[in-house]
Amino acid sequence: MHEELHPAHWKRAVGYANGIAARGRMIFTGGLVGWDADQQFQSDDFAAQVRQALENVLAVLAEGDAGPEHLVRLTWYVTDKREYLDALREIGAAYRDTIGRHYPAMALVQVVALVEDRAKVEIEATAVIPD
């Protein structure tokens, strides 16, 4: 389905892939924040917003007949790197509960702010459904 790209002499990546090769129908999401279907934030907790943002990614993928196993790339935008690092255990649990043990290529960027004032994280996704 997808091929992980990892130079043999590199230390193993933990929780993400350095690269993914895929072929098929591509799905791109916009940046999705941790609010619900009514665009209401249910929590200001960082990990809770991550969980909801990941659930939102899966909801959009499902509209295209894709699932978490089709993810090839995630880009995370966070407003506070320290808050992200402090919540890693809870974020990992939220990730495994929603995405499972599938680790696409990922990038994380700290930004000054997101458009939604209460948002602490915004996630963009790319998925590929094999031919």
C-alpha positions, 0 to 999 in steps of 0.5 A: 500500500505505502512504502516507508522511506528511511535511509538504512544508516539513519537512527529509527524515527519514533512516532513518525516516518521520514518519508512515505511513497504512495500511489493512488487517489489523493485526499488533502484536508484543510487545516483542522482544529480541535472543535466539534462539528458545530465549530465549538471548542469543548476543551482548552486542554491541549491533548483534548484539542489534538484528539478532536482535531485528529477525529476531524481529520478522520471525518473528512477522510471518511467522506472520501472513503479513506481511513487512517491507514491511508494517511501519508502526511500530517502537518501540525501547527501548534501555538506553544511547543512547550505545551505540546511537549508537556502533553506528549503522553496524552497526545500519544494516547489520543493519536493511538486511539484515533489513528492507531499505530500508523505513522505517516510522514509528519512535521510540527511547526510552532506558530504565533497564533491560529485564526481561531483564538481558542485553537491550540493545534491545527492539523493538515493531512494528506492521504492516498488511497491505492490504485 
